[in-house]
Amino acid sequence: MVSRVRTVAFQGIEAVPVDVQVMVAPGKVGMQIVGLPDKAVAESRERVQAALHASGLSMPAKKVTVNLAPADLPKEGSHYDLPIALGLMASLGAISGDALAAYVVLGELSLDGTIAAVAGALPAAIGANAEGRGLICPADCGPEAAWAGADVDVLGPRSLIAIANHFRGTQVLSRPQPSVHAPARDLPDLVEIKGQESARRALEVAAAGSHNLLMVGPPGSGKSMLAQRLPSILPPLQPRELLEVSMIASIAGELGDGKLSDRRPFRAPHHSASMAAMVGGGLRVRPGEVSLAHNGVLFLDEFPEFSPQALDALRQPLETGECMIARANHRVTYPARIQLVAAMNPCRCGMAGEPGYRCARGPRCQSDYQARISGPLLDRIDLRIEVPAVSAGDLIRPARSESSAAVAERVAAARTIQQARLDRLGSGSVATNAHCPTAVIEAIAAPDAAGLSLLHDASEKLGFSARAYHRVLRVARTLADLDQSEKVGRIHLAEAISYRMSGERTAQAA
C-alpha cells in the first residue's frame, strides 16, 4: 500500500506541488528517499526515525521507500521531514490517509518529535488554497500562514503527537490567528538633521514619487543620516504590497515569529556584498538584497566601493522591477521593484570641491573615483544632489528642523494623488510616478508651452538620453503632486532638471 501526502517545492516565490509517496514492503530493512533530494532531504531519514521513536512509534522491520514526485524536480530544504513522517504514520495506520489528503504539509522535525519552523509557510498556504486544500505547518509558522485567507484551514501543531491526537479527535488544534508587528515608534526622525535644507527637500521628493536618489558629499555631511530617516516619511505598505513583501521574506526565512509588518523594507548591505548577495543566487537560488527590498528602499552607502559587477547587476531590476536569475538547473524570477538610495564621497580623499582644500592627487582623484559608477547605472538615478559639509552655524542654531511626521503627511498626500490618477488610467500594479510606463508619463506630465521650451533647451545643452528625458518628466510630475497642481509647470521642470544637472557634471568629471 502506498500512502500519499502533498507538500511543495519552491521556485522563486511560487509553491510547486510535490507528492510524497511512502511504501512499506517486504525487503531489506531500511529507508530510502528518491526523487532528486539534496543533502538536507536525504538526512530526513535520521530525523524522521528519531522523531517517530520519541513519539512512541517504531520503524517497521521492512523496506521503506519514499518517492518525491515529480522525480525530475530538485527537492531542497528540511521542510520535507513532516510530510515524510506523516506518510509513514499513515502507512502504519497511526493516522488516516484520507484525512491527510485534504492538506498540504511542511515542517522540520526535531529528534524529540517536536516540529521546528521552516521558511516559505506563506507561499505554501497560498499554493494550498489554490488547490482547495488546507495547510499543516509548524506552530511558529501558523500566524504567518493564516494571512493566506480566512477560508484556508491552517493547522499549527507543535509535535507529531499533537497531529495524531487531532485526527483521532482527542485533541483539537485551533486555527492560528494572523499577527502583525507593532508599529515601529523608534524610527530615526528628520528633526535630528540640522541644516541640509536642499537635501531634505530632495529626500521628500524621492519619497513622494519613489525616485532613485544619489547623494554626493564629504565625510560627515549627513548622507547616511538622511538615508536612514527615509523610512520615517514613507507611507505604510498597501495590502497587496504587504503580501508580496511577506512572501519574499518568508522564502528567505526572515519573518520573525510569523508576524507580518506594514513597514516598508530598508536594506543596507555592506559594500563587500557579492553579486549573488545583491541580486540573488547561490545553491538554492535565494532572493538577494534587491528582492528583499521589494516595495521598499535599497540603500548603498559608499556607492563606488561596491564591485562593478554587483552595481551593474542592478540595472535590469531598476528598469523592469524584477530580478531573473538564470542558472544551468534553475530559472527563477523574484519581484524587485525598489527605490535605490546611494551615498558616496566625491573622491577617494573625500574632500574634493570643498573650500580651502586641495587634493594631493589632483583632478584625477575625483574623476577616477567617480568613474567606478557606470554611465548606464547613473542614467537610471532620477535625483543627484550634492550634500555639502554642515557648518558650525547650523550645528549651533537652536531652532529645530521639521519633523518626519510633518513631511510624511505631504508625502502621503502626494502618493494618494498618484494612486488615484493611476487607478483611473488602469495602470495595474503601478502606484508611483517613478514606475509609470513611458506612454502614461507623457500623458500625465505634459508640460505647458514655457515648460516645454525649457525642457527642450535643457535636453539639447545637457545631452539627455531618452531615459533621462522621461525621468525628468516623472520627477516634475511628483513635484506638481507635492504642490497639489494638476498641470506640470515650468517651475516644476526647472527643479527636476536641477536635480539632473548635478549628475551630468558627475558624468562629465568621470
matplotlib code that plots the C-alpha trace (Angstrom):
import matplotlib.pyplot as plt

x = [0.0, 1.3, 0.4, 0.4, 1.0, 1.0, 3.8, 5.5, 8.9, 9.7, 10.7, 11.1, 8.0, 5.9, 5.0, 5.2, 3.1, 5.1, 3.6, 5.3, 4.7, 5.6, 5.5, 6.3, 7.0, 9.0, 12.7, 15.9, 15.2, 15.9, 14.5, 15.4, 14.5, 14.4, 13.3, 16.4, 16.7, 19.5, 21.6, 19.1, 16.3, 18.5, 19.2, 15.4, 15.7, 17.6, 15.4, 12.1, 13.2, 14.3, 11.1, 8.8, 10.7, 10.3, 6.6, 6.1, 6.2, 8.9, 10.0, 8.7, 11.2, 10.6, 11.8, 10.5, 10.7, 9.9, 9.4, 9.2, 7.3, 7.8, 11.2, 12.9, 12.3, 15.1, 14.0, 15.8, 15.3, 14.3, 10.5, 10.1, 10.6, 7.0, 5.3, 7.6, 6.8, 3.1, 3.2, 5.0, 2.5, -0.4, 1.2, 1.5, -2.2, -1.4, -3.1, -5.9, -4.5, -7.9, -7.7, -4.2, -5.4, -7.1, -3.9, -0.5, 2.2, 5.6, 7.8, 11.1, 11.3, 13.4, 14.7, 12.2, 9.2, 8.6, 8.1, 10.5, 9.8, 10.7, 10.8, 8.0, 4.9, 3.0, 3.6, 2.8, -0.5, -1.4, -0.5, -2.6, -5.5, -5.2, -5.5, -8.5, -6.6, -5.6, -2.1, -0.3, 2.7, 4.8, 3.0, 5.6, 4.7, 0.9, 0.3, 2.2, 0.3, -3.1, -2.6, -3.4, -7.1, -9.8, -11.1, -7.8, -7.8, -4.5, -3.3, -0.2, 0.8, 3.9, 4.6, 3.8, 1.7, -0.5, -1.2, -2.1, -4.4, -6.1, -7.0, -8.1, -10.4, -8.8, -7.2, -8.5, -6.0, -7.3, -6.7, -3.8, -4.6, -2.8, -0.5, 1.4, 4.4, 3.5, 4.2, 7.8, 8.0, 11.7, 12.5, 15.2, 13.5, 14.3, 14.1, 17.6, 19.0, 20.5, 20.9, 20.9, 17.6, 18.2, 19.0, 15.9, 13.8, 15.3, 14.6, 10.9, 10.6, 12.3, 9.8, 6.8, 7.4, 9.6, 12.5, 16.1, 18.5, 22.2, 23.9, 27.5, 29.3, 32.3, 32.5, 30.4, 28.0, 25.0, 24.3, 23.8, 21.7, 19.4, 19.0, 18.3, 15.5, 13.8, 11.7, 10.1, 8.5, 7.4, 3.7, 3.0, 2.6, -0.7, -2.3, -1.2, 2.3, 2.4, 1.6, 4.3, 7.0, 6.0, 6.2, 9.7, 10.7, 9.0, 11.1, 14.2, 13.2, 13.1, 9.6, 10.2, 7.6, 5.4, 4.4, 4.0, 4.8, 3.4, 6.7, 8.5, 11.8, 15.0, 18.0, 21.6, 24.1, 27.8, 29.9, 31.7, 28.5, 28.9, 26.8, 24.9, 24.2, 22.8, 20.6, 20.1, 21.5, 23.5, 22.8, 19.1, 18.7, 17.6, 16.4, 19.1, 19.1, 17.4, 14.4, 14.3, 14.0, 10.9, 8.4, 11.0, 14.4, 17.8, 20.5, 24.0, 26.5, 30.0, 28.5, 31.7, 33.2, 30.8, 32.2, 31.3, 29.7, 27.4, 26.4, 25.8, 23.7, 21.1, 20.5, 17.9, 15.9, 15.8, 14.3, 12.0, 11.1, 12.0, 15.2, 15.5, 18.2, 19.2, 21.4, 22.0, 19.4, 17.3, 15.4, 13.8, 12.2, 11.8, 10.0, 12.4, 10.6, 12.9, 13.8, 17.6, 19.3, 23.0, 25.7, 29.2, 32.2, 33.2, 36.7, 38.8, 40.2, 36.6, 37.1, 37.2, 35.5, 35.4, 36.5, 40.2, 41.0, 43.4, 43.6, 47.2, 46.4, 44.9, 41.8, 42.4, 41.4, 37.9, 37.5, 38.9, 36.8, 33.5, 34.3, 33.7, 30.0, 28.9, 27.1, 24.0, 23.6, 23.9, 21.4, 18.8, 19.1, 16.5, 17.8, 21.5, 22.4, 25.5, 25.5, 28.0, 29.6, 27.5, 28.7, 29.2, 26.4, 23.9, 25.0, 24.8, 21.5, 18.8, 15.8, 14.5, 14.1, 10.8, 9.8, 9.3, 5.6, 5.0, 6.9, 5.2, 1.8, 2.8, 4.4, 1.2, -1.0, 1.2, 1.1, -2.7, -3.0, -0.7, -2.6, -6.0, -4.7, -3.1, -6.2, -8.3, -5.9, -5.9, -2.1, -2.4, 0.1, 1.9, 1.4, 4.0, 5.3, 8.8, 7.4, 4.9, 5.1, 6.5, 3.3, 1.4, 4.0, 4.0, 0.2, 0.0, 3.1, 2.7, 4.2, 2.8, 4.5, 7.0, 7.9, 8.3, 10.7, 12.8, 12.9, 13.9, 16.8, 18.0, 17.9, 20.0, 22.6, 22.9, 22.6, 19.7, 19.1, 15.6, 15.5, 16.8, 14.1, 11.3, 12.8, 12.8, 9.1, 8.5, 10.2, 8.4, 5.1, 5.9, 6.8, 3.5, 1.7, 3.5, 2.2, -1.2, -1.1, -3.0, -0.5, 3.2, 4.6, 7.9, 8.9, 8.4, 10.5, 13.2, 13.6, 13.5, 16.3, 18.4, 18.4, 19.7, 22.4, 24.5, 24.6, 25.5, 28.5, 29.5, 29.3, 31.5, 34.1, 34.2]
y = [0.0, 3.5, 6.5, 9.9, 13.3, 16.6, 19.1, 21.8, 22.8, 26.4, 28.1, 31.7, 32.7, 30.1, 26.9, 23.9, 20.8, 17.8, 14.3, 12.4, 8.7, 6.2, 2.5, -0.1, -3.5, -6.7, -6.4, -5.2, -3.2, 0.5, 3.7, 5.0, 8.5, 9.1, 11.9, 14.2, 15.0, 17.3, 16.7, 18.2, 16.0, 12.8, 13.5, 13.5, 9.7, 10.0, 12.9, 11.0, 7.8, 9.6, 11.7, 8.6, 6.7, 9.7, 9.8, 6.1, 4.6, 2.2, 1.8, -1.3, -4.1, -3.8, -1.8, 1.8, 3.7, 7.4, 8.9, 12.7, 13.2, 14.7, 12.9, 15.3, 18.4, 19.1, 18.9, 21.2, 22.1, 20.5, 21.1, 17.6, 16.0, 16.3, 15.1, 12.1, 11.3, 11.7, 9.5, 6.8, 7.1, 6.7, 3.6, 2.2, 3.1, 5.7, 8.4, 8.3, 8.8, 10.2, 13.0, 13.9, 14.1, 17.5, 19.2, 20.4, 19.6, 21.1, 21.3, 20.3, 17.6, 17.7, 14.4, 14.6, 14.7, 18.5, 20.5, 23.3, 26.4, 26.5, 29.1, 29.5, 28.9, 31.9, 30.9, 27.3, 28.4, 30.4, 27.4, 25.1, 27.5, 27.5, 23.6, 23.8, 22.2, 23.2, 23.5, 21.7, 23.7, 24.3, 26.2, 29.0, 29.5, 29.4, 33.2, 33.7, 31.1, 32.4, 35.5, 33.4, 33.8, 33.2, 30.3, 28.3, 25.5, 26.0, 23.6, 24.6, 21.6, 21.6, 17.9, 14.7, 13.5, 16.7, 15.9, 12.3, 13.3, 15.9, 13.4, 10.9, 13.6, 13.5, 17.0, 19.9, 22.2, 25.7, 27.8, 30.2, 33.9, 36.3, 38.6, 41.8, 43.5, 46.6, 49.8, 51.0, 54.0, 54.4, 55.3, 58.0, 61.4, 64.2, 66.6, 65.5, 66.8, 70.3, 72.3, 70.5, 72.1, 71.2, 67.6, 67.3, 68.6, 66.0, 63.3, 64.4, 64.4, 60.9, 59.6, 61.1, 59.6, 56.6, 58.1, 56.8, 59.2, 59.7, 61.9, 63.1, 64.9, 64.9, 62.6, 63.7, 65.8, 63.7, 61.5, 58.3, 60.1, 61.4, 58.0, 56.3, 58.7, 57.9, 55.1, 57.5, 59.5, 56.6, 55.5, 52.0, 49.1, 48.6, 45.1, 43.9, 45.2, 43.7, 40.2, 40.5, 41.6, 39.0, 36.2, 37.1, 37.5, 34.1, 32.3, 33.9, 32.9, 36.4, 36.6, 36.7, 34.8, 34.5, 38.2, 40.5, 44.2, 47.0, 48.8, 49.2, 47.2, 49.1, 47.1, 48.4, 45.8, 46.3, 47.3, 44.0, 42.2, 39.9, 40.0, 36.9, 38.5, 41.6, 40.1, 36.5, 33.1, 30.5, 26.8, 27.2, 30.4, 32.5, 36.1, 38.8, 42.2, 43.8, 41.4, 41.7, 45.4, 45.0, 47.8, 49.5, 51.1, 49.6, 51.9, 51.6, 53.5, 54.1, 53.6, 53.3, 50.8, 48.1, 45.8, 47.0, 43.6, 44.0, 47.5, 46.8, 43.8, 46.3, 47.8, 45.3, 45.3, 49.1, 49.1, 46.1, 45.8, 42.1, 40.1, 37.0, 34.5, 32.0, 29.0, 25.7, 23.9, 26.9, 29.8, 31.9, 35.3, 37.4, 40.7, 43.6, 47.0, 49.1, 52.7, 52.9, 55.4, 55.7, 57.8, 58.5, 60.8, 63.0, 61.4, 58.8, 61.6, 62.6, 66.4, 67.3, 70.6, 71.7, 75.3, 75.6, 72.0, 70.9, 67.2, 66.0, 63.6, 66.3, 66.2, 62.5, 61.6, 62.7, 61.5, 58.0, 57.5, 58.6, 56.5, 53.4, 54.0, 53.2, 55.7, 53.4, 52.9, 56.6, 57.3, 55.4, 57.6, 60.4, 62.8, 63.5, 66.1, 67.5, 67.4, 70.0, 69.8, 71.2, 74.5, 75.3, 77.8, 75.1, 72.9, 75.8, 77.1, 76.3, 76.1, 72.6, 71.2, 70.0, 66.6, 63.4, 63.4, 66.7, 65.6, 62.2, 63.9, 65.7, 62.5, 60.5, 63.2, 63.2, 59.4, 59.4, 61.7, 59.5, 56.3, 57.8, 59.1, 55.8, 53.8, 56.0, 55.2, 51.5, 51.2, 47.9, 47.4, 50.7, 53.1, 55.8, 58.2, 56.6, 53.4, 54.8, 53.4, 55.9, 56.4, 57.2, 59.6, 61.5, 61.9, 62.9, 65.1, 67.0, 70.5, 73.8, 75.8, 77.6, 74.3, 72.5, 75.2, 74.9, 71.1, 71.3, 73.7, 71.6, 68.4, 70.0, 71.5, 68.6, 65.8, 64.0, 60.4, 59.2, 57.6, 60.8, 62.9, 60.7, 60.5, 64.3, 64.3, 61.8, 63.9, 67.0, 65.2, 64.3, 68.0, 69.0, 66.5, 67.8, 71.2, 69.6, 71.1, 69.5, 70.7, 70.4, 73.9, 75.5, 75.8, 72.0, 71.2, 73.7, 72.0, 68.5, 69.5, 70.9, 67.5, 66.1, 68.7, 67.6, 64.1, 65.3, 67.2, 64.0, 62.0, 64.7, 64.5, 60.7]
z = [0.0, -0.9, 1.3, -0.3, 1.3, -0.6, 0.1, -2.0, -3.6, -4.0, -7.3, -6.5, -4.5, -6.3, -4.5, -6.8, -5.7, -4.7, -4.0, -1.1, -1.8, 1.0, 0.6, 3.2, 1.7, 2.4, 1.7, 3.2, 6.4, 5.9, 4.5, 1.0, -0.2, -4.0, -6.3, -6.5, -2.8, -1.7, 1.4, 3.8, 2.4, 2.5, 6.1, 6.8, 7.2, 10.5, 11.8, 10.9, 12.6, 15.8, 15.9, 15.4, 18.2, 20.5, 19.7, 20.7, 17.2, 15.9, 12.4, 10.7, 10.1, 6.4, 3.4, 3.4, 0.1, -0.1, -3.5, -4.0, -7.3, -9.8, -9.7, -12.1, -9.8, -7.4, -3.7, -1.3, 2.3, 5.6, 5.2, 3.8, 7.2, 8.4, 5.2, 5.1, 8.7, 8.3, 5.2, 7.1, 10.0, 7.5, 6.2, 9.7, 10.5, 13.1, 11.0, 8.5, 5.0, 3.8, 6.4, 5.2, 1.6, 2.4, 3.4, 2.2, 4.7, 5.5, 8.6, 10.1, 12.7, 15.9, 17.4, 20.2, 17.8, 18.0, 14.8, 14.1, 11.9, 8.3, 5.5, 3.0, 5.0, 3.5, -0.2, 0.7, 2.2, -0.9, -3.1, -0.9, -1.1, -4.9, -4.8, -2.5, 0.4, 3.9, 5.4, 8.2, 9.3, 12.4, 15.2, 14.9, 11.2, 11.9, 12.3, 9.0, 7.1, 8.4, 6.2, 3.1, 3.8, 6.4, 4.3, 4.4, 7.0, 8.8, 11.5, 13.5, 15.7, 17.9, 17.7, 15.9, 18.8, 18.6, 14.9, 15.7, 18.5, 16.4, 13.7, 16.3, 17.8, 21.3, 20.8, 18.7, 17.2, 16.9, 13.8, 14.2, 14.0, 11.7, 13.7, 12.9, 14.4, 16.5, 14.5, 15.0, 17.2, 17.4, 13.8, 13.3, 12.8, 10.4, 13.3, 14.2, 10.9, 11.1, 8.0, 4.7, 3.5, -0.1, 0.8, 2.9, 0.0, -2.3, 0.2, 0.4, -3.4, -3.6, -1.0, -2.7, -6.1, -5.1, -7.1, -7.1, -5.2, -5.2, -2.6, -3.1, -0.3, 2.0, 5.1, 7.9, 5.9, 6.9, 3.8, 5.8, 8.4, 5.7, 4.1, 7.5, 8.0, 4.7, 6.2, 8.7, 5.9, 3.7, 3.8, 5.1, 2.7, 1.0, 1.4, -2.0, -1.4, 2.1, 0.7, -1.9, 0.5, 3.1, 0.5, -0.3, 3.4, 4.0, 1.3, 2.8, 6.4, 7.7, 9.1, 12.9, 14.9, 11.8, 12.2, 9.2, 9.2, 7.1, 7.4, 4.0, 3.8, 4.2, 3.2, 3.6, 2.6, 3.2, 0.2, 0.3, -0.9, -3.8, -7.0, -5.8, -2.5, -4.3, -6.9, -5.6, -6.4, -4.6, -4.4, -3.7, -5.8, -2.8, -3.1, -2.9, -1.3, -4.3, -3.9, -0.1, -0.6, -2.9, -2.4, -0.2, -0.1, -1.1, 0.5, -0.8, 1.3, -0.1, -3.6, -5.6, -3.2, -4.4, -7.0, -10.6, -11.3, -8.3, -9.2, -12.9, -12.0, -10.6, -14.0, -15.1, -11.7, -11.7, -15.2, -15.1, -11.4, -11.3, -11.0, -13.2, -12.1, -14.7, -13.8, -15.5, -13.4, -12.3, -13.8, -11.1, -11.2, -8.0, -7.7, -7.3, -7.6, -5.4, -4.6, -4.8, -2.5, -2.7, -0.9, -1.9, -1.4, -4.3, -4.4, -2.6, -0.3, 0.3, 0.2, -3.5, -4.2, -0.5, 0.0, 1.2, 0.4, -2.3, -3.2, -3.3, -6.1, -8.3, -10.5, -11.4, -7.8, -8.4, -12.0, -11.3, -8.2, -9.8, -13.0, -10.9, -11.4, -15.0, -17.1, -17.7, -14.0, -13.3, -16.0, -14.0, -11.0, -11.0, -8.3, -7.9, -5.2, -3.6, 0.2, 1.5, 4.9, 7.7, 9.0, 12.7, 12.4, 11.5, 14.4, 17.0, 15.7, 18.4, 16.0, 15.5, 12.0, 10.6, 12.0, 9.9, 10.8, 9.0, 6.0, 5.9, 5.7, 2.5, 1.1, 1.8, 0.2, -3.0, -3.1, -2.7, -5.7, -7.8, -6.8, -7.7, -11.0, -12.0, -10.9, -13.3, -16.1, -15.3, -14.8, -12.9, -10.1, -10.7, -7.7, -8.1, -10.7, -10.8, -12.1, -14.7, -18.2, -20.7, -22.6, -19.3, -18.0, -21.3, -21.0, -17.3, -17.2, -20.4, -19.7, -20.7, -23.5, -21.3, -19.6, -22.9, -24.2, -21.0, -21.3, -24.9, -24.2, -21.2, -23.3, -26.0, -23.7, -21.2, -23.8, -22.1, -23.2, -23.9, -20.4, -18.8, -20.6, -19.2, -15.8, -15.7, -16.5, -13.7, -11.2, -12.4, -12.1, -8.5, -7.7, -9.1, -6.9, -3.9, -4.8, -5.5, -9.0, -11.8, -14.5, -14.7, -14.9, -15.8, -12.1, -11.6, -14.7, -13.6, -10.2, -11.8, -14.3, -11.4, -9.8, -13.0, -13.6, -10.7, -12.1, -15.6, -14.1, -12.3, -15.6, -17.3, -14.5, -14.8]

ax = plt.figure().add_subplot(projection="3d")
ax.plot(x, y, z, "-o")
ax.set_aspect("equal")
plt.show()
